[in-house]
Every structure is written in C-alpha cells, then in structure tokens.
Amino acid sequence: MSDTRQSLSDLAALAGGEAPAPAPAASADEGAGAPPPPPQIEAVLREQQLDAYGRAYATGRRKDAVARVWLKPGSGKITVNGRDQTVYFARPTLRLVINQVFDVAERQGQYDVVCTVTGGGLSGQAGAVKHGISQALTRYEPALRTAVKRAGFLTRDPRVVERKKYGRAKARRSFQFSKR
C-alpha cells in the first residue's frame, strides 16, 4: 500500500504555483488508486436583510399557525401578541421550544423579539414562532445560517392534521361496531 496523504508543505507548494512531488505509483493490487479530492467550494455568505427600523423580519409556519416575527438587538425580551412570552406560553416546554434557536446559535439574551401569531393551537404557535425566529436570525446574522440549518430549524415542518373522511368518525377512526 502506498501512502498518498498530502502535507501542509504540499499545500504551500500548490499555493506558490509549484508542482508537489509526485506520489509513488500504485501497485497492480490497488487498482486505479484514490480518486482526486473534490474541489473546495466557498460558502456564499448571504446579505443582511433589515427594514427601515433596523429589524429583521420573517414569517414562521407550523400546522395551521402563522407567526410574523421582528428581531432586533436588545436584552432578550420576547413579546408574543403584545404579551410577554411567560404569560402567552405558560407551559415551560413551549418557552423552551422558542428559545432553542438562541441556544443553538449561542445568542441567549442578545435579541429582542416581537411577534404576532394567528391560527392553530399553542403548540403549533410555538413551533411557528421558533421557525420565524430562526429565519429572522439568519437574515440579521447570515453567518449563523449553517448552525441553525444544521439543527433543522429553517425547514418548515410539513405535518398537518389529516382531513376527516366520510363514513368515518375521524380521519381514520371507524364508528364503534355493534354486533346486535
């Protein structure tokens, strides 16, 4: 087996325009050898998108809920439909869902969020706010996009309630069978 690893000196030689030393020839047992490394693609950094007030705006969706989210630098206050998040989302699990984005991006307490939510229940609304915050955060700080996307927060959850069918009690539940 031949060693085809490259070192930093080989990389420096490439940057300087010099050709690196050729690798030893592969034996007949090894076949054609290792494929060449894929070309390096630089990550395209998106442009910051702010409104006239210096805020980032985004829309988040989950089930039937739609959240309109405005994000700006601040003390970490989250306001939902004119009320504090602790009042609107009384369950701690729902508040944890909303703050997941800031935990992944390591930006706890650095941004104020103002959002309006309509439709759906509290769980769907919390998911919509999380989706909206993650979209707005990537518009305010485009460098955080990879971390937020890797956590799966930029993808809209497509699962919705299945519709009721005729001849059924619900979407799939049958009426109770009576023998007599």
VOBALO-913039 format. One line per 8 residues: number of its first residue (from 1); their letters; for each residue x, y, z of N, C-alpha, C, O. Coordinates in Angstrom, 2 decimals. Layout:
REM residues N
NUM = A = X Y Z X Y Z X Y Z X Y Z  ... .
***
This chain:
REM residues 180
1 = MSDTRQSL = 0.84 -1.19 0.00 0.00 0.00 0.00 0.88 1.24 0.00 1.86 1.33 0.73  0.52 2.17 -0.81 1.29 3.40 -0.85 0.56 4.49 -0.07 -0.67 4.49 0.01  1.30 5.39 0.47 0.76 6.49 1.26 0.56 7.69 0.34 1.55 8.23 -0.17  -0.67 8.12 0.12 -0.95 9.25 -0.78 -1.42 10.48 -0.02 -1.99 11.39 -0.62  -1.18 10.53 1.29 -1.58 11.70 2.07 -0.74 12.90 1.68 0.44 12.77 1.33  -1.36 14.06 1.74 -0.63 15.29 1.44 -0.39 16.06 2.72 -1.19 15.99 3.65  0.69 16.81 2.76 1.02 17.56 3.95 0.83 19.05 3.68 0.47 19.46 2.58  1.07 19.84 4.71 0.94 21.29 4.55 1.99 21.84 3.59 1.74 22.84 2.91 .
9 = SDLAALAG = 3.14 21.21 3.53 4.16 21.69 2.60 3.70 21.49 1.16 3.98 22.31 0.29  2.98 20.38 0.90 2.42 20.18 -0.43 1.40 21.26 -0.75 1.33 21.73 -1.89  0.60 21.65 0.25 -0.40 22.70 0.06 0.27 24.04 -0.20 -0.19 24.81 -1.05  1.36 24.32 0.51 2.09 25.56 0.29 2.69 25.59 -1.11 2.74 26.63 -1.75  3.15 24.43 -1.56 3.72 24.36 -2.90 2.65 24.63 -3.96 2.92 25.26 -4.98  1.44 24.15 -3.70 0.35 24.41 -4.64 -0.01 25.89 -4.68 -0.28 26.44 -5.74  -0.03 26.53 -3.51 -0.37 27.94 -3.44 0.69 28.79 -4.13 0.37 29.82 -4.73  1.94 28.37 -4.05 3.03 29.12 -4.67 3.12 28.89 -6.17 3.89 29.57 -6.85 .
17 = GEAPAPAP = 2.37 27.95 -6.69 2.40 27.67 -8.12 3.33 26.54 -8.49 3.39 26.15 -9.65  4.07 26.00 -7.52 4.97 24.90 -7.80 4.19 23.60 -7.79 3.16 23.49 -7.12  4.67 22.63 -8.51 4.02 21.32 -8.52 4.57 20.50 -7.36 5.79 20.49 -7.14  3.70 19.80 -6.59 4.20 18.97 -5.50 4.91 17.75 -6.05 4.77 17.39 -7.21  5.68 17.13 -5.18 6.41 15.93 -5.57 5.40 14.85 -5.94 4.39 14.71 -5.26  5.66 14.08 -7.01 4.69 13.07 -7.42 4.60 11.95 -6.38 5.59 11.58 -5.74  3.38 11.43 -6.23 3.16 10.33 -5.30 3.69 9.05 -5.92 3.72 8.92 -7.14  4.11 8.10 -5.08 4.61 6.84 -5.63 3.52 6.14 -6.43 2.33 6.27 -6.13 .
25 = AASADEGA = 3.93 5.41 -7.44 2.98 4.73 -8.33 2.27 3.63 -7.56 2.86 2.96 -6.70  0.97 3.45 -7.88 0.18 2.43 -7.22 0.51 1.07 -7.80 0.77 0.95 -9.00  0.49 0.06 -6.96 0.77 -1.29 -7.44 -0.46 -1.85 -8.15 -1.53 -1.25 -8.07  -0.33 -2.95 -8.82 -1.42 -3.54 -9.58 -2.53 -4.04 -8.65 -3.68 -4.14 -9.08  -2.19 -4.36 -7.38 -3.20 -4.86 -6.45 -4.19 -3.78 -6.03 -5.33 -4.08 -5.69  -3.75 -2.52 -6.05 -4.58 -1.44 -5.54 -5.57 -0.91 -6.57 -6.47 -0.16 -6.19  -5.46 -1.25 -7.80 -6.39 -0.78 -8.81 -5.98 0.59 -9.32 -4.80 0.89 -9.44  -6.97 1.42 -9.62 -6.70 2.73 -10.22 -6.20 3.73 -9.20 -5.65 4.77 -9.59 .
33 = GAPPPPPQ = -6.35 3.48 -7.91 -5.88 4.41 -6.89 -7.04 5.24 -6.35 -8.19 5.03 -6.72  -6.72 6.17 -5.49 -7.73 7.01 -4.87 -8.18 8.08 -5.85 -7.38 8.60 -6.62  -9.47 8.42 -5.82 -9.94 9.48 -6.70 -9.40 10.82 -6.23 -9.07 10.98 -5.05  -9.29 11.79 -7.13 -8.79 13.09 -6.71 -9.76 13.75 -5.73 -10.96 13.50 -5.79  -9.25 14.58 -4.82 -10.14 15.22 -3.84 -11.10 16.17 -4.55 -10.74 16.77 -5.56  -12.33 16.32 -4.02 -13.29 17.23 -4.66 -12.82 18.67 -4.53 -12.15 19.02 -3.56  -13.18 19.52 -5.49 -12.76 20.92 -5.40 -13.45 21.61 -4.23 -14.61 21.32 -3.91  -12.73 22.51 -3.60 -13.27 23.24 -2.47 -14.23 24.32 -2.96 -13.87 25.15 -3.80 .
41 = IEAVLREQ = -15.45 24.31 -2.43 -16.45 25.32 -2.79 -16.59 26.26 -1.60 -16.87 25.82 -0.49  -16.40 27.53 -1.85 -16.51 28.51 -0.77 -17.99 28.75 -0.47 -18.81 28.86 -1.38  -18.31 28.85 0.81 -19.68 29.11 1.22 -20.05 30.56 0.87 -19.31 31.49 1.18  -21.18 30.70 0.23 -21.63 32.03 -0.16 -22.30 32.65 1.05 -23.28 32.12 1.57  -21.78 33.79 1.50 -22.36 34.49 2.63 -23.46 35.40 2.13 -23.22 36.26 1.28  -24.65 35.20 2.64 -25.79 35.99 2.19 -25.72 37.40 2.74 -24.94 37.69 3.64  -26.54 38.26 2.18 -26.56 39.66 2.58 -27.54 39.85 3.74 -28.57 39.17 3.80  -27.22 40.76 4.64 -28.09 41.06 5.76 -29.34 41.77 5.25 -29.24 42.71 4.45 .
49 = QLDAYGRA = -30.53 41.33 5.70 -31.79 41.92 5.26 -32.48 42.59 6.43 -32.99 41.91 7.33  -32.49 43.91 6.44 -33.09 44.68 7.52 -34.13 45.64 6.96 -34.05 46.04 5.80  -35.13 46.02 7.80 -36.11 47.01 7.38 -35.62 48.41 7.75 -34.48 48.57 8.18  -36.48 49.41 7.61 -36.09 50.80 7.86 -35.77 51.05 9.34 -35.06 52.01 9.66  -36.27 50.21 10.24 -36.03 50.38 11.67 -34.86 49.54 12.17 -34.60 49.50 13.37  -34.15 48.88 11.29 -33.00 48.07 11.67 -33.38 46.70 12.22 -32.60 46.09 12.96  -34.58 46.21 11.87 -35.03 44.92 12.35 -35.02 43.91 11.21 -35.12 44.27 10.03  -34.90 42.66 11.57 -35.01 41.58 10.59 -36.42 41.01 10.70 -36.89 40.74 11.81 .
57 = YATGRRKD = -37.10 40.81 9.57 -38.46 40.30 9.56 -38.49 38.93 8.91 -37.78 38.68 7.94  -39.32 38.04 9.45 -39.50 36.73 8.84 -40.87 36.19 9.23 -41.47 36.62 10.21  -41.34 35.24 8.44 -42.61 34.57 8.71 -42.33 33.11 9.03 -41.59 32.44 8.31  -42.91 32.63 10.12 -42.76 31.24 10.50 -44.10 30.53 10.44 -45.14 31.12 10.74  -44.08 29.25 10.06 -45.32 28.49 9.95 -45.15 27.11 10.58 -44.08 26.51 10.53  -46.25 26.63 11.18 -46.29 25.28 11.77 -47.74 24.89 11.91 -48.51 25.64 12.52  -48.14 23.74 11.37 -49.54 23.29 11.36 -50.40 24.39 10.76 -50.17 24.78 9.61  -51.39 24.91 11.48 -52.22 26.00 10.95 -51.79 27.36 11.47 -52.44 28.37 11.17 .
65 = AVARVWLK = -50.72 27.42 12.25 -50.29 28.68 12.86 -49.32 29.42 11.95 -48.48 28.82 11.28  -49.46 30.75 11.94 -48.57 31.62 11.17 -48.07 32.70 12.12 -48.86 33.38 12.79  -46.74 32.87 12.18 -46.13 33.87 13.06 -45.35 34.87 12.23 -44.54 34.50 11.39  -45.61 36.14 12.48 -44.82 37.22 11.88 -43.85 37.70 12.95 -44.27 38.10 14.03  -42.55 37.65 12.64 -41.51 37.87 13.66 -40.60 39.02 13.24 -40.13 39.08 12.11  -40.37 39.95 14.19 -39.39 41.02 14.01 -38.32 40.84 15.08 -38.62 40.65 16.25  -37.06 40.89 14.66 -35.93 40.63 15.55 -34.97 41.81 15.49 -34.62 42.28 14.41  -34.55 42.30 16.67 -33.58 43.39 16.73 -32.69 43.19 17.95 -33.08 42.50 18.89 .
73 = PGSGKITV = -31.49 43.77 17.96 -30.61 43.62 19.12 -31.26 44.22 20.37 -31.91 45.27 20.30  -31.08 43.56 21.49 -31.68 44.04 22.73 -31.29 43.19 23.91 -30.19 42.64 23.97  -32.22 43.11 24.88 -31.92 42.45 26.16 -32.45 41.02 26.24 -32.28 40.37 27.27  -33.09 40.52 25.18 -33.59 39.15 25.19 -35.07 39.04 25.50 -35.54 37.96 25.85  -35.81 40.15 25.39 -37.23 40.14 25.69 -38.01 39.62 24.48 -37.80 40.08 23.36  -38.90 38.66 24.71 -39.73 38.09 23.64 -41.18 38.45 23.93 -41.72 38.08 24.98  -41.81 39.16 23.00 -43.20 39.58 23.14 -44.03 38.89 22.07 -43.72 38.96 20.88  -45.11 38.22 22.50 -45.99 37.50 21.59 -47.39 38.09 21.70 -47.99 38.07 22.77 .
81 = NGRDQTVY = -47.90 38.62 20.61 -49.23 39.25 20.56 -49.40 40.30 21.67 -50.46 40.35 22.30  -48.39 41.11 21.91 -48.45 42.18 22.90 -48.24 41.73 24.34 -48.28 42.55 25.24  -48.03 40.44 24.57 -47.82 39.93 25.92 -46.45 39.28 26.02 -45.89 38.85 25.02  -45.91 39.22 27.23 -44.62 38.57 27.45 -44.76 37.07 27.17 -45.84 36.50 27.31  -43.65 36.44 26.77 -43.70 35.01 26.42 -44.10 34.13 27.60 -44.72 33.09 27.41  -43.76 34.55 28.84 -44.12 33.74 30.00 -45.62 33.77 30.26 -46.17 32.83 30.83  -46.28 34.84 29.84 -47.73 34.94 30.01 -48.44 34.21 28.87 -49.39 33.46 29.10  -47.98 34.42 27.64 -48.66 33.84 26.48 -48.43 32.33 26.41 -49.37 31.56 26.24 .
89 = FARPTLRL = -47.17 31.90 26.55 -46.85 30.47 26.57 -46.56 30.09 28.02 -45.42 30.15 28.46  -47.60 29.69 28.75 -47.46 29.42 30.17 -46.66 28.13 30.43 -45.96 28.02 31.44  -46.76 27.16 29.52 -46.03 25.91 29.71 -44.54 26.12 29.44 -44.18 26.72 28.43  -43.67 25.63 30.34 -42.23 25.82 30.14 -41.70 25.11 28.90 -40.72 25.56 28.31  -42.35 24.01 28.48 -41.88 23.30 27.29 -42.04 24.15 26.04 -41.22 24.09 25.13  -43.10 24.94 25.98 -43.32 25.80 24.82 -42.29 26.94 24.78 -41.81 27.31 23.71  -41.94 27.48 25.95 -40.91 28.52 26.01 -39.55 27.93 25.65 -38.71 28.61 25.05  -39.33 26.67 26.03 -38.08 26.01 25.68 -37.97 25.83 24.16 -36.88 25.98 23.60 .
97 = VINQVFDV = -39.09 25.52 23.51 -39.10 25.36 22.05 -38.71 26.67 21.38 -37.93 26.67 20.42  -39.23 27.78 21.88 -38.94 29.08 21.27 -37.48 29.46 21.45 -36.86 29.99 20.52  -36.91 29.18 22.63 -35.54 29.59 22.91 -34.48 28.64 22.38 -33.28 28.90 22.53  -34.89 27.53 21.76 -33.93 26.58 21.20 -33.02 27.23 20.16 -31.83 26.91 20.09  -33.57 28.13 19.37 -32.80 28.76 18.30 -31.64 29.56 18.89 -30.52 29.48 18.40  -31.91 30.33 19.94 -30.87 31.14 20.55 -29.81 30.26 21.23 -28.64 30.63 21.26  -30.22 29.11 21.76 -29.26 28.19 22.38 -28.32 27.60 21.34 -27.12 27.51 21.58  -28.86 27.21 20.19 -28.03 26.64 19.13 -27.06 27.68 18.58 -25.90 27.38 18.31 .
105 = AERQGQYD = -27.56 28.91 18.40 -26.74 29.99 17.84 -25.86 30.67 18.89 -25.04 31.52 18.55  -26.03 30.29 20.17 -25.28 30.89 21.29 -25.48 32.39 21.34 -24.52 33.16 21.44  -26.75 32.82 21.28 -27.11 34.24 21.31 -28.20 34.50 22.37 -29.09 35.32 22.14  -28.13 33.82 23.52 -29.13 34.00 24.56 -29.08 35.43 25.11 -28.01 35.92 25.46  -30.23 36.07 25.18 -30.32 37.40 25.77 -29.72 38.52 24.94 -29.46 39.59 25.48  -29.50 38.31 23.66 -28.90 39.35 22.83 -29.88 40.01 21.87 -29.58 41.06 21.30  -31.06 39.41 21.68 -32.02 39.94 20.72 -33.39 40.07 21.35 -33.81 39.22 22.13  -34.09 41.15 21.00 -35.49 41.32 21.36 -36.33 40.81 20.20 -36.02 41.05 19.04 .
113 = VVCTVTGG = -37.41 40.10 20.53 -38.29 39.54 19.52 -39.70 40.06 19.76 -40.21 40.00 20.87  -40.32 40.57 18.70 -41.72 40.96 18.73 -42.41 40.16 17.65 -42.00 40.18 16.49  -43.48 39.43 18.03 -44.15 38.62 17.02 -45.66 38.62 17.24 -46.15 38.78 18.36  -46.36 38.42 16.14 -47.81 38.25 16.18 -48.10 36.87 15.60 -47.57 36.50 14.55  -48.95 36.11 16.29 -49.25 34.74 15.89 -50.75 34.60 15.72 -51.53 35.10 16.53  -51.16 33.91 14.65 -52.58 33.63 14.43 -52.73 32.17 14.03 -51.82 31.57 13.45  -53.88 31.62 14.33 -54.23 30.28 13.90 -53.60 29.18 14.73 -52.58 29.39 15.39  -54.23 28.00 14.68 -53.68 26.85 15.36 -53.80 26.90 16.87 -54.44 27.80 17.42 .
121 = GLSGQAGA = -53.17 25.95 17.53 -53.15 25.90 18.99 -51.82 26.41 19.51 -50.98 26.89 18.75  -51.64 26.31 20.80 -50.43 26.85 21.42 -49.17 26.13 20.95 -48.14 26.77 20.74  -49.24 24.81 20.78 -48.06 24.06 20.34 -47.66 24.45 18.92 -46.48 24.65 18.64  -48.63 24.56 18.05 -48.35 24.98 16.67 -47.84 26.40 16.62 -46.97 26.73 15.82  -48.39 27.26 17.47 -47.94 28.65 17.51 -46.50 28.75 18.00 -45.73 29.56 17.49  -46.14 27.95 19.00 -44.76 27.96 19.48 -43.81 27.48 18.39 -42.72 28.04 18.22  -44.20 26.47 17.64 -43.39 26.00 16.52 -43.26 27.04 15.43 -42.21 27.17 14.81  -44.34 27.78 15.19 -44.31 28.85 14.18 -43.39 29.98 14.61 -42.66 30.54 13.79 .
129 = VKHGISQA = -43.43 30.33 15.89 -42.55 31.39 16.41 -41.09 30.95 16.31 -40.22 31.75 15.95  -40.81 29.68 16.62 -39.44 29.16 16.51 -38.96 29.22 15.07 -37.83 29.63 14.81  -39.80 28.83 14.14 -39.44 28.88 12.72 -39.19 30.31 12.28 -38.24 30.58 11.55  -40.05 31.24 12.73 -39.89 32.65 12.37 -38.63 33.26 12.97 -37.94 34.04 12.31  -38.32 32.92 14.23 -37.12 33.45 14.88 -35.87 32.96 14.16 -34.93 33.72 13.95  -35.87 31.68 13.80 -34.69 31.15 13.12 -34.50 31.79 11.74 -33.37 32.05 11.33  -35.60 32.03 11.02 -35.50 32.70 9.72 -34.99 34.14 9.90 -34.11 34.59 9.17  -35.55 34.86 10.89 -35.15 36.25 11.12 -33.71 36.34 11.60 -32.99 37.27 11.22 .
137 = LTRYEPAL = -33.28 35.40 12.42 -31.90 35.42 12.92 -30.91 35.23 11.79 -29.85 35.86 11.78  -31.23 34.36 10.84 -30.32 34.17 9.71 -30.34 35.36 8.77 -29.39 35.57 8.03  -31.40 36.15 8.80 -31.42 37.37 7.98 -30.66 38.50 8.66 -30.09 39.36 7.99  -30.64 38.49 10.00 -29.88 39.51 10.72 -28.40 39.16 10.76 -27.55 40.03 10.54  -28.08 37.89 11.04 -26.69 37.42 11.07 -26.55 36.25 10.10 -26.72 35.10 10.50  -26.24 36.53 8.83 -26.14 35.45 7.84 -25.07 34.40 8.18 -25.15 33.27 7.68  -24.10 34.73 9.00 -23.05 33.77 9.35 -23.60 32.62 10.21 -22.99 31.55 10.26  -24.74 32.83 10.88 -25.32 31.80 11.74 -26.15 30.79 10.96 -26.65 29.83 11.54 .
145 = RTAVKRAG = -26.32 31.00 9.66 -27.22 30.17 8.87 -26.84 28.69 8.92 -27.72 27.84 9.05  -25.55 28.37 8.83 -25.15 26.97 8.81 -25.48 26.27 10.12 -25.95 25.12 10.11  -25.26 26.94 11.25 -25.54 26.32 12.55 -27.04 26.10 12.73 -27.47 25.05 13.22  -27.84 27.09 12.34 -29.29 26.99 12.51 -29.86 25.96 11.53 -30.77 25.20 11.89  -29.34 25.94 10.32 -29.83 24.98 9.32 -29.44 23.56 9.70 -30.23 22.63 9.50  -28.25 23.37 10.24 -27.81 22.05 10.65 -28.70 21.51 11.77 -28.92 20.30 11.86  -29.22 22.38 12.62 -30.12 21.96 13.69 -31.52 21.67 13.16 -32.35 21.09 13.88  -31.81 22.06 11.91 -33.10 21.77 11.29 -34.18 22.78 11.57 -35.36 22.49 11.39 .
153 = FLTRDPRV = -33.81 23.98 12.02 -34.81 24.98 12.38 -35.29 25.81 11.20 -36.32 26.48 11.32  -34.60 25.79 10.07 -35.03 26.58 8.92 -36.05 25.83 8.06 -36.72 26.44 7.23  -36.17 24.53 8.27 -37.10 23.73 7.48 -38.49 23.82 8.09 -38.66 23.59 9.29  -39.47 24.14 7.26 -40.84 24.21 7.74 -41.36 22.79 7.93 -41.24 21.97 7.02  -41.93 22.50 9.09 -42.44 21.16 9.38 -43.73 20.96 8.57 -44.72 21.65 8.84  -43.76 20.05 7.60 -44.91 19.94 6.71 -46.10 19.16 7.29 -47.14 19.07 6.65  -45.94 18.59 8.49 -47.01 17.74 9.02 -48.21 18.57 9.45 -48.08 19.49 10.25  -49.37 18.24 8.91 -50.62 18.91 9.28 -51.65 17.84 9.60 -51.43 16.65 9.33 .
161 = VERKKYGR = -52.77 18.25 10.17 -53.82 17.32 10.56 -54.46 16.74 9.30 -54.78 17.46 8.36  -54.64 15.43 9.31 -55.28 14.75 8.18 -56.77 15.05 8.19 -57.39 15.13 9.25  -57.36 15.22 7.01 -58.76 15.60 6.94 -59.66 14.42 7.30 -59.28 13.26 7.17  -60.88 14.75 7.76 -61.87 13.73 8.10 -62.44 13.13 6.82 -62.68 13.85 5.84  -62.67 11.81 6.82 -63.25 11.13 5.67 -64.70 10.76 5.97 -65.09 10.56 7.12  -65.50 10.68 4.91 -66.90 10.29 5.08 -66.97 8.81 5.45 -66.14 8.02 5.03  -67.99 8.46 6.25 -68.12 7.08 6.70 -67.20 6.74 7.84 -67.13 5.58 8.25  -66.48 7.71 8.37 -65.55 7.51 9.48 -65.86 8.52 10.58 -66.44 9.58 10.33 .
169 = AKARRSFQ = -65.46 8.18 11.81 -65.67 9.09 12.93 -64.68 10.25 12.86 -65.03 11.40 13.14  -63.42 9.94 12.49 -62.39 10.97 12.33 -61.67 10.67 11.03 -62.28 10.13 10.10  -60.39 10.99 10.93 -59.66 10.74 9.68 -59.55 9.25 9.39 -59.74 8.82 8.25  -59.25 8.46 10.42 -59.11 7.01 10.23 -59.95 6.18 11.19 -60.17 5.00 10.94  -60.41 6.77 12.26 -61.18 6.04 13.28 -62.54 5.68 12.73 -63.26 6.52 12.17  -62.90 4.39 12.88 -64.22 3.93 12.46 -65.23 4.13 13.58 -64.85 4.29 14.75  -66.51 4.13 13.21 -67.54 4.17 14.23 -67.52 2.85 14.99 -67.07 1.83 14.46  -68.01 2.86 16.22 -67.99 1.63 17.02 -68.87 0.57 16.39 -70.01 0.84 16.00 .
177 = FSKR = -68.33 -0.64 16.30 -69.09 -1.74 15.69 -70.06 -2.33 16.70 -69.68 -2.60 17.84  -71.31 -2.52 16.29 -72.31 -3.10 17.14 -72.75 -4.44 16.54 -73.19 -4.48 15.39  -72.63 -5.51 17.30 -73.00 -6.84 16.79 -74.51 -6.98 16.74 -75.05 -7.64 15.85  -75.20 -6.37 17.68 -76.68 -6.50 17.76 -77.33 -5.15 17.60 -78.56 -5.05 17.63 .
***
